[in-house]
Structure formats: structure tokens, C-alpha cells
Amino acid sequence: MPNKTLEGTAIRHGAGGHRLLPRTIAISMLLAVVTLSPLLDAQGIAPSSRRNKNSRIAPDVKHAARSITGREAMEHLRWLADDLREGRLAGSTGASDSAEYIAMRFEEIGVSPAGDNGSWFHNFTIPGRDGVRGSIEKGNRIRLMVSDKATREILLNFRQEFLPHPRSADVDVAAICAFMLDPLETWADRERDPVVGRFAVLPVEQKISDEDLELYCENLKARGAMGLMLVGESCRPSPSEVWPPEDAQDLFVLPVIRVHGAGIAKIWKISGRPLSSWKRQSSDEGAVVMGRPYVVMEVRRDGRDMSLGRNVVGRMPGTDPDLRDEYIVVGAHYDHVGRGKSPGLSRGGASGEIHNGADDNASGVAALLEVAEAYALNRLKTRRTLLFVAFDAEELGLYGSTAFVADGGFDSGSIAGMVNMDMISRNQKRVVKVGRRASDEPLGRIIYEMARLLELEIDETGMDAVLQRSDQAPFLKKGIPSVFFFGGFHEDYHKPTDDVEDVIPVKLQNVARLAFLTSWGLSQMPAQEDEESESADSDR
């Protein structure tokens, strides 16, 4: 959540941490239960069995809600809030890696991509960042993994373990590797050529001239290779080499990376075999597919463009022919404040200290992934289409959600509701702070009914003051019924101390389940004309 003064927004509860609902709210809830039978039927809630709290929700919906657990959510949270993400500042490598992680999890769950051109990502420009570039070191990375599904990675250190060749082309690509001894060999059957779509790995025992490298690259490019990785001490750059060079001309047709020092051992270790073994096989067979490492290669001579923002968007289609073109958005922002160097974002800590943002908002994203999984793995059929959106650049000014509402590929008039989760893993386990418009009465009835079924307490105290401070705000401006689920402020807000050890898994689980059931209720709401017809019939 963007950093503003906390004055006037403290949570206030009665004795024992619980407060009684005001009489007017209690009466409204009683009336709602009496009049909500059609709505509850549509949501999978059985009015006739409300006395038995274990049968209030249809079995498949109840099972899906219970599949959301704090234990599983914590696995996502720990990855997102690891020091390796460096605080996930929008535009940074940590934010980019987080976006890739979320997309990978969506794909594993079985959600469909709904970003630009059928991808997972809705790209936008972060206002005020035009021309801003990150450091050369952060813009050039080699990451080694055992497969494209792996969440653990081995990093090669820029300069100490690898350096792009001065004439290397820029690239941002990932692929597995093919080992070779002769980069000029030919392969008669292109479809079976091991280097097609892969990085060529060439052990280097003596210096290679630029002229030879140019020939290697042209041949490998023609064969369909993605790049060339030179491995060996003979390709170590001189200590005086400046990268990127100011006068580089005639770039190679492929990216060329030089791996040296401790990076050499990392390559062969993750490959699962020593260099001598690969050499023996390649001597007999020519180029061979290594399988691993799976390499993610980024070469940017000018550093990373910090103006690029990315929302991650997944979709689960609705099944009602009349309502499936309406959307319910379930969202959470994945960015945080990085190392706290951006003006106004950090509230404490030493200069440059990593702000991991475990509660703000790794917790919301972990819940988002759990909610998406609950729908997909339990094969729930919703009337409306669900959109699962991880927003970028919330901390800088709600830029990701604003861009999504403006040009995310979905007409705002077709969005029937929005559920946002931000900072949901701290403070009292069974109390959920809720921000919404009082005029969104059907949404309010769903929230209170679902909270009652989960035996959670809803607290709306002071939430009007923060209703415009998270990603529900751009949706509210378009008149879309939206709810902000919030765990409450705490002393670690926007500080380096907002870390994993203070997260309350049960609180995270409780809010995630409430968000799931609320989104389910919204997805199953009758069409507006049906509701009006039922209301007219009841007045006769």
C-alpha cells in the first residue's frame, strides 16, 4: 500500500479484541438473510440447511475453500519476500522475477493467460520513469536452473563469473543448452539438430579471435541456436576491459557470453556431468543436448529500462452463456519498495537496506495464487469469468491497476466486481478489515454472509480513509463494486522489518478464504435484470 500518514486509521476493537456489530448492521444482516434465498442458491449456499453450519455451502465450494491453507500460501510468500528479490521495486529485476514466478504458478495451476497478445503480461509504462535505466550489473544476468519449472536458481556473478562479449547482441531469452566441440560443424537434418532453439555451450581452451567468433555465430544462427556460451579460463576478460565498450560496432548476430572463474564449476555441476564426460560424448556424436542447465540470459548494454511495468493476468472462463462476458477481478499487487531509496516510500531502516514486504504485499499475492488454485484444481464452474491479476507499481501510485482498468483488454463496463487483497497477514487472526462503498449493498451482503460462515469478524472502522490507497481505487472510480480486504497497519509497515517471521499463516488463510468465497458469490450473482424481476415479483 502506498505510504501515507497512519494517523486516524488505527484499528479499534472492544474488550478481548472483538466488538459487537452496531444494532443497525445486525438488523440489516437479519433482513438480508431473510431476503437472500435466490442469491444464496446461486452462490451454492443452501438456505434450508443454514442451522447446520457444516452444510451451509455446497460441498464442492466448501472443499475448495478448505483447500486454501496458510501452509501452502507461506511457500509463495517466502519466495516473494526472499532477499533475492531485493524488495520487488517496480521495474527492477526482483519485480521482473516475481512476475515470472506468478505467471509460472498460474500456468501450473491451469489458469489461462489473459495478457497482451495471449501472453501472461499486460505491459504498461510507469509514469515518471521515461529514460530511467537500471545499473549495468542488474541489467545483465545469467540464471541457471534445472528446468523451466524450477523455483531455485544459481546466479552467475557479473564480471567475476561471466561477462558478455564486447560485440554481443542484446537479448532477453531462456532455453536449455547443447554441448559442442566444433561450432562450424554442419547437421544434415535440421529438425534433429541439437542446437535448434538452444544455447550452444563451447568449452574454450585457448583464445578465440573475433573473426572466428563471427563465423561461429553466423553458422550457429543459421542452425537455429539462441546464443553462444564460451566456458573456460581462456575466455576470461582482461582486468582493464570496460563493458559495455563505448565504441562497439558490428555486433555479432547472436549473444555471446564468456563464463570464467567459479562460474565454470557452476555450469558443469548443474549439468549433472563433468566436462570430460560431455567431451567424450560430443567427440563421438557431435553436438548433444544437455537438458540442463535451463539458462535465463539477459544482455542489456544500456541496463534495464525501469519504465516498464507488467501486470500478470490469468483467466478462468465463466460457463453461463448470458454472463460469461462479465468479469470478476481478484487482485493483489506484487511490487514493494525495493531498498527504500525511492523518495517517500520507506519509513525506516538503513540506506539501501532491503525491504522484503512480506505482509505488503507478498501476503496478498500468496493468497491470490491460493484462490486461483482453489478454483482451478477443484474445477468449480462460475457463471461469470474470473480474472486473476497481480498488479505492478502499486507502491508508486496505483499505476498497474490504473493501467489495467484503462487498457488491460477488458472493457471496464463488463467488470461486475473486484476483490483486492493488500497486507492481509498481520494482527488479529479472525478480524478482517474491509473497505467498500456502502452503496454496494449486494457486495456487502455477500461479504458479511461469507464472513459469518467462516466465523470471522468484519471491521470497517476507519476504512473510508484508506479506500483510495490500494488497487481497488481505479475500479471504484469506474463505478465497479469493489472490496478491499486488509489485515491492518503495524509498526513494520514500509520498513525492512516487514519480514516473513512476523506473518501469521492462519490470518493469511482466513482472509484468503473470505476473498475466495466473496469472489465466488460475485461470480454467481443473478443477472441484473433477473434481480429486478425477482424484486418486482416480491412487491406484487
C-alpha positions in Angstrom: 0.0 0.0 0.0 1.4 3.5 -0.8 3.0 5.2 2.1 0.9 7.9 3.7 0.3 9.0 7.3 -1.3 6.4 9.5 -3.0 8.9 11.8 -6.7 8.3 12.2 -6.6 4.8 10.7 -5.8 2.7 13.8 -7.9 -0.4 14.4 -10.2 -0.1 17.4 -11.7 -3.2 19.0 -13.7 -3.8 22.2 -12.5 -5.9 25.1 -10.8 -9.1 24.2 -10.1 -7.8 20.6 -13.7 -8.3 19.5 -16.5 -5.7 19.2 -20.3 -6.2 18.7 -21.7 -5.1 15.4 -23.8 -2.0 15.6 -27.5 -2.6 16.0 -28.3 -1.2 12.6 -25.9 -3.5 10.9 -27.1 -6.5 12.9 -30.7 -5.7 11.8 -29.6 -5.3 8.2 -27.9 -8.7 8.3 -31.0 -10.3 9.7 -33.2 -8.8 7.0 -30.6 -9.8 4.4 -30.7 -13.5 5.4 -34.5 -13.4 5.1 -34.5 -11.9 1.6 -31.4 -13.6 0.1 -32.6 -17.1 -0.8 -32.3 -16.6 -4.6 -28.9 -15.1 -4.2 -27.6 -17.7 -1.8 -29.0 -20.5 -4.0 -26.9 -19.1 -6.9 -23.9 -19.0 -4.7 -24.1 -22.6 -3.7 -25.4 -21.8 -0.2 -28.3 -24.0 1.0 -30.8 -21.8 2.9 -32.8 -24.8 4.1 -29.7 -26.1 5.9 -28.4 -22.9 7.5 -28.9 -24.3 11.0 -26.2 -26.8 10.3 -23.1 -24.6 9.8 -21.2 -27.5 8.2 -23.7 -27.8 5.3 -24.2 -24.1 4.5 -22.0 -24.2 1.5 -22.4 -26.7 -1.4 -19.8 -29.5 -0.9 -17.6 -28.6 -3.9 -17.4 -24.9 -2.8 -16.7 -25.9 0.8 -14.0 -28.3 -0.3 -12.4 -25.6 -2.5 -12.4 -23.1 0.4 -10.8 -25.6 2.7 -8.1 -26.3 0.1 -6.7 -22.8 0.8 -4.2 -23.2 3.5 -1.8 -21.0 5.3 1.0 -23.6 4.9 0.8 -23.6 1.1 0.4 -19.8 0.9 3.5 -19.4 3.0 5.6 -21.2 0.4 4.7 -18.5 -2.1 5.2 -15.7 0.4 8.7 -16.9 1.4 9.8 -17.0 -2.3 8.4 -13.5 -2.9 9.8 -12.0 0.3 13.3 -13.5 0.0 16.3 -11.2 0.0 17.0 -12.4 -3.6 14.0 -10.4 -4.8 15.6 -7.2 -3.3 12.2 -5.8 -2.2 10.5 -6.1 -5.6 10.6 -2.4 -6.6 8.6 -1.9 -9.8 10.9 -2.1 -12.9 13.6 -3.9 -11.0 15.0 -7.4 -11.6 13.3 -8.5 -8.4 9.9 -7.4 -9.6 10.5 -8.9 -13.0 11.4 -12.3 -11.4 8.3 -12.1 -9.2 6.1 -11.5 -12.3 7.7 -14.6 -14.0 7.1 -16.6 -10.8 3.4 -15.7 -10.6 2.9 -16.5 -14.3 4.6 -19.8 -13.8 2.4 -20.7 -10.9 -0.7 -19.6 -12.9 0.3 -21.9 -15.7 0.9 -24.8 -13.3 -2.5 -24.3 -11.7 -4.3 -24.4 -15.0 -5.4 -20.8 -15.4 -5.2 -19.4 -19.0 -3.1 -16.4 -19.9 -5.1 -13.2 -20.5 -2.4 -10.5 -21.0 -1.2 -8.8 -24.2 -1.3 -10.9 -27.3 -2.2 -14.1 -25.4 0.7 -13.7 -23.0 0.6 -13.6 -19.2 1.6 -10.0 -19.1 -0.2 -6.7 -19.5 2.6 -4.2 -20.2 2.5 -0.5 -19.4 4.8 2.5 -18.9 5.4 3.6 -15.4 4.8 7.4 -15.3 7.8 9.5 -14.4 10.3 6.8 -15.4 10.9 7.7 -19.0 14.6 7.3 -19.8 15.4 5.9 -16.4 17.8 2.9 -16.7 19.0 0.5 -14.0 22.6 -0.4 -13.4 24.6 -2.4 -16.0 25.1 -5.1 -13.4 21.4 -5.6 -12.8 20.6 -5.4 -16.5 22.9 -8.3 -17.4 22.2 -11.6 -15.7 22.8 -15.3 -16.2 20.5 -17.6 -14.1 20.9 -21.4 -14.2 18.1 -23.8 -13.3 17.5 -27.5 -13.6 14.3 -26.9 -15.6 11.9 -24.2 -16.7 9.6 -25.1 -13.8 12.3 -24.8 -11.1 11.9 -22.1 -8.5 15.5 -22.3 -7.3 18.3 -20.8 -9.3 22.0 -20.4 -9.4 23.3 -16.9 -10.4 26.5 -16.2 -12.2 28.1 -13.1 -10.8 28.5 -10.3 -13.3 32.2 -9.7 -14.1 33.5 -12.1 -11.5 32.0 -15.2 -13.3 30.7 -14.0 -16.6 30.7 -11.1 -19.0 29.1 -10.6 -22.4 31.5 -10.3 -25.3 32.1 -6.6 -26.3 30.3 -7.4 -29.6 27.5 -9.4 -28.1 23.9 -8.6 -29.2 21.3 -7.7 -26.6 18.9 -10.5 -25.6 16.3 -11.5 -23.0 15.7 -15.2 -23.6 15.6 -18.5 -21.9 16.5 -22.0 -23.2 18.2 -25.3 -22.4 21.7 -26.0 -23.7 23.5 -28.1 -26.3 27.2 -29.0 -25.8 29.6 -28.9 -28.7 33.2 -29.1 -29.6 33.0 -27.9 -33.2 30.9 -24.8 -33.7 31.4 -25.0 -37.5 30.0 -28.5 -37.9 27.0 -29.0 -40.2 23.9 -31.0 -39.5 22.1 -32.5 -42.4 18.7 -33.0 -40.6 17.8 -29.6 -39.3 14.8 -30.9 -37.3 17.1 -33.2 -35.4 19.9 -30.6 -34.9 20.6 -30.4 -31.2 21.3 -26.6 -31.2 17.9 -25.6 -32.6 16.2 -23.4 -30.1 19.1 -23.9 -27.6 22.2 -22.1 -26.2 25.4 -23.6 -27.7 27.9 -24.4 -24.9 31.5 -24.4 -26.2 34.5 -25.3 -23.9 37.4 -22.9 -24.5 41.0 -23.9 -24.0 42.7 -21.0 -25.9 41.8 -17.5 -27.0 39.3 -17.2 -29.9 39.7 -14.3 -32.4 36.8 -12.1 -33.2 36.9 -13.2 -36.8 36.4 -16.8 -35.7 33.7 -15.9 -33.3 31.9 -14.1 -36.0 31.9 -17.2 -38.2 30.8 -19.4 -35.3 27.8 -17.1 -34.6 26.8 -16.9 -38.3 26.9 -20.7 -38.5 25.0 -21.3 -35.2 22.5 -18.6 -36.1 21.8 -20.4 -39.4 21.3 -23.6 -37.5 18.8 -22.0 -35.2 20.8 -21.5 -32.0 19.7 -18.9 -29.4 23.2 -17.9 -28.3 26.7 -19.0 -27.7 28.2 -19.6 -24.2 32.0 -19.8 -24.0 33.2 -21.7 -20.9 36.8 -21.7 -19.7 39.6 -19.6 -18.2 40.9 -18.8 -21.7 38.0 -16.5 -22.3 38.4 -14.6 -19.1 38.2 -10.8 -19.8 41.3 -8.7 -19.1 41.0 -6.7 -15.8 41.1 -3.5 -17.8 38.2 -4.4 -20.1 35.3 -1.9 -19.9 31.9 -3.3 -20.6 29.9 -2.2 -22.4 32.5 -0.6 -24.7 31.8 2.9 -26.0 33.0 2.1 -29.5 31.4 -1.3 -30.1 30.4 -1.8 -33.7 29.3 -4.7 -35.9 27.6 -6.7 -33.2 27.5 -10.5 -33.6 24.3 -12.0 -34.9 23.9 -13.9 -31.6 24.5 -13.0 -27.9 27.9 -14.3 -26.8 28.6 -14.9 -23.1 32.1 -15.6 -21.6 31.9 -17.8 -18.4 35.1 -18.0 -16.3 36.3 -18.3 -12.7 33.9 -20.0 -10.3 31.2 -19.8 -13.0 32.8 -22.7 -14.8 32.2 -25.2 -12.0 28.6 -24.0 -11.6 27.9 -24.8 -15.3 29.2 -28.4 -15.1 27.8 -29.1 -11.6 24.2 -28.2 -12.6 24.6 -30.1 -15.9 25.0 -33.3 -13.8 28.2 -34.4 -15.5 31.8 -33.3 -15.6 33.3 -31.6 -18.7 35.3 -34.8 -19.6 32.0 -36.8 -19.9 30.5 -34.2 -22.2 33.6 -34.1 -24.3 33.7 -37.9 -24.8 30.1 -38.0 -25.9 30.4 -35.0 -28.2 33.6 -36.4 -29.8 31.5 -39.4 -30.9 28.2 -37.7 -31.7 28.9 -34.1 -32.4 26.6 -31.6 -30.7 24.5 -33.1 -27.9 21.5 -31.8 -26.0 22.5 -31.2 -22.4 19.0 -30.9 -21.0 20.2 -28.7 -18.2 21.0 -26.1 -17.2 18.0 -24.2 -18.3 19.5 -20.8 -18.8 17.8 -17.4 -18.5 20.0 -14.9 -20.2 19.7 -11.1 -20.1 22.1 -8.9 -22.0 21.4 -5.2 -22.0 24.2 -2.9 -23.0 22.3 0.1 -21.6 20.9 -1.5 -18.4 17.3 -2.4 -17.6 14.6 0.0 -18.7 13.0 1.0 -15.3 9.9 2.4 -17.0 8.5 -1.0 -18.0 5.7 -2.2 -15.7 4.0 -5.6 -16.0 0.7 -6.8 -14.6 0.3 -10.6 -14.6 -3.2 -11.7 -15.8 -4.8 -15.1 -15.7 -8.4 -16.1 -16.7 -10.8 -18.8 -15.8 -13.8 -18.6 -18.2 -17.4 -18.5 -17.0 -19.9 -21.0 -18.1 -23.2 -19.1 -18.2 -23.8 -18.0 -21.9 -25.5 -14.8 -20.7 -22.9 -13.9 -18.1 -19.5 -15.2 -19.2 -18.7 -11.9 -20.9 -18.8 -10.2 -17.5 -15.7 -10.4 -15.3 -14.9 -10.6 -11.6 -11.4 -9.4 -10.9 -9.4 -10.9 -8.0 -6.2 -8.9 -7.5 -3.2 -8.1 -5.3 -0.1 -6.1 -6.0 3.3 -7.8 -6.1 5.6 -4.9 -6.0 7.1 -3.3 -2.9 9.6 -0.6 -2.1 12.9 -2.3 -3.0 15.8 -1.0 -0.9 13.8 2.0 0.2 15.7 4.5 -1.9 12.7 6.0 -3.8 11.6 9.2 -2.1 8.7 8.8 0.3 8.5 5.0 0.2 10.5 3.8 3.2 9.5 4.6 6.8 12.8 3.4 8.3 15.9 1.3 8.1 19.5 2.0 6.9 20.0 3.4 3.5 19.9 0.7 0.9 18.5 -1.9 3.3 16.2 -4.5 1.6 12.5 -4.1 2.4 11.1 -7.6 1.8 7.5 -6.6 2.1 6.3 -9.9 3.5 2.9 -8.5 4.6 2.9 -5.7 2.0 2.2 -7.4 -0.3 3.7 -10.9 -0.7 0.8 -11.9 1.6 -1.8 -10.7 -0.9 -0.1 -12.4 -3.9 0.3 -15.7 -2.0 -3.5 -15.5 -1.3 -4.2 -14.7 -4.9 -2.4 -17.8 -6.1 -4.2 -19.9 -3.5 -7.6 -18.5 -4.6 -6.8 -19.2 -8.2 -5.7 -22.8 -7.4 -8.9 -23.4 -5.3 -11.0 -22.6 -8.4 -8.9 -24.4 -11.0 -8.0 -27.6 -9.2 -11.5 -28.1 -7.8 -12.9 -27.4 -11.3 -15.5 -25.0 -10.0 -17.8 -23.6 -12.7 -18.6 -20.0 -12.3 -21.3 -18.1 -14.2 -19.0 -15.1 -14.8 -15.4 -15.2 -16.0 -12.8 -14.7 -13.3 -9.7 -12.6 -13.9 -6.7 -13.1 -11.5 -4.5 -10.1 -11.7 -1.2 -9.4 -9.9 -0.6 -5.7 -10.2 2.7 -3.9 -10.6 3.7 -0.4 -9.5 1.1 0.0 -6.8 3.5 1.5 -4.4 4.5 4.2 -6.8 0.9 5.4 -7.3 -1.5 2.5 -8.2 -0.1 2.6 -11.7 -0.6 -1.0 -12.6 -4.3 -1.2 -11.6 -4.9 2.2 -13.3 -3.3 1.0 -16.5 -5.3 -2.3 -16.3 -8.7 -0.5 -15.9 -7.7 1.9 -18.8 -6.4 -0.5 -21.4 -6.0 -4.0 -19.9 -8.0 -5.5 -22.7 -11.3 -5.7 -20.8 -14.0 -3.0 -21.1 -14.5 -1.6 -17.6 -18.2 -1.7 -18.3 -18.0 -5.5 -18.4 -16.3 -5.8 -15.0 -19.0 -6.7 -12.5 -16.9 -6.8 -9.3 -13.4 -6.5 -7.9 -11.8 -8.2 -4.8 -8.5 -6.8 -3.7 -6.1 -8.2 -1.1 -3.4 -6.0 0.4 -1.5 -6.6 3.7 -3.6 -9.5 5.0 -1.3 -11.5 7.2 -0.8 -9.5 10.4 -2.8 -8.5 13.6 -5.9 -10.4 15.0 -6.4 -13.8 13.3 -10.2 -13.7 13.0 -10.7 -9.9 12.3 -10.7 -8.7 8.8 -10.6 -5.0 7.9 -13.0 -4.3 5.0 -13.1 -1.2 2.8 -16.0 -0.8 0.4 -18.7 1.7 -0.6 -21.9 1.5 1.5 -23.9 1.8 -1.7 -22.6 -1.6 -3.0 -25.2 -3.4 -0.9 -25.2 -6.8 -2.7 -21.4 -6.9 -2.3 -21.8 -6.0 1.3 -24.3 -8.7 1.9 -22.1 -11.3 0.3 -19.1 -10.3 2.4 -21.0 -10.4 5.7 -22.7 -13.7 4.9 -19.4 -15.4 3.9 -17.6 -14.0 7.0 -20.4 -15.4 9.2 -19.9 -18.8 7.6 -16.2 -18.7 8.2 -16.8 -17.3 11.8 -14.7 -14.2 11.0 -15.4 -10.7 12.3 -15.7 -7.8 9.8 -14.3 -4.4 10.9 -15.0 -1.4 8.7 -13.7 1.1 11.2 -11.6 3.8 9.6 -11.5 2.1 6.2 -13.0 5.1 4.3 -9.7 6.9 4.9 -7.7 4.2 3.0 -10.3 3.2 0.4 -8.4 5.1 -2.3 -5.0 3.8 -1.3 -4.8 0.4 -2.9 -5.7 -1.3 -6.2 -9.5 -1.3 -5.8 -9.4 2.5 -6.2 -9.3 2.7 -10.0 -12.1 0.2 -10.2 -14.2 2.2 -7.8 -13.7 5.3 -9.9 -15.3 3.4 -12.8 -18.3 2.6 -10.5 -17.3 -1.1 -10.2 -18.4 -2.7 -6.9 -15.1 -3.4 -5.2 -13.8 -4.6 -1.8 -10.5 -4.0 -0.1 -9.6 -6.9 2.3 -6.9 -5.6 4.7 -5.2 -7.0 7.8 -4.5 -3.6 9.3 -1.4 -1.4 9.8 1.5 -2.4 12.0 4.8 -0.9 13.2 6.8 -2.7 10.4 4.8 -1.0 7.6 7.2 0.0 4.8 10.2 -0.9 6.9 12.9 -3.6 6.5 11.3 -5.4 9.4 8.2 -6.3 7.5 9.6 -9.8 7.1 8.4 -13.5 7.0 8.9 -14.3 10.7 6.1 -11.9 11.7 3.5 -13.2 9.3 0.5 -15.1 10.8 -0.3 -18.0 8.5 -3.7 -18.5 10.0 -4.6 -14.9 9.4 -3.4 -15.2 5.8 -5.5 -18.3 5.3 -8.6 -16.7 6.8 -8.6 -13.7 4.6 -7.8 -15.8 1.5 -10.8 -18.0 2.2 -13.0 -15.0 2.7 -11.7 -13.5 -0.6 -12.4 -16.8 -2.4 -16.0 -17.0 -1.1 -16.7 -13.4 -1.8 -15.4 -13.7 -5.4 -17.5 -16.9 -5.7 -20.6 -15.0 -4.5 -20.0 -12.2 -7.0 -19.4 -14.7 -9.9 -22.7 -16.4 -9.2 -24.9 -13.3 -8.7 -28.0 -13.3 -10.9 -28.1 -11.1 -13.9 -29.3 -7.5 -13.1 -32.5 -7.9 -15.0 -33.2 -11.2 -13.2 -32.7 -9.5 -9.8 -35.0 -6.6 -10.8 -37.7 -9.1 -12.0 -37.5 -11.0 -8.7 -37.8 -7.7 -6.8 -40.8 -6.7 -8.8 -42.5 -10.1 -8.2 -41.9 -9.8 -4.5 -43.6 -6.4 -4.5 -46.8 -7.7 -6.0 
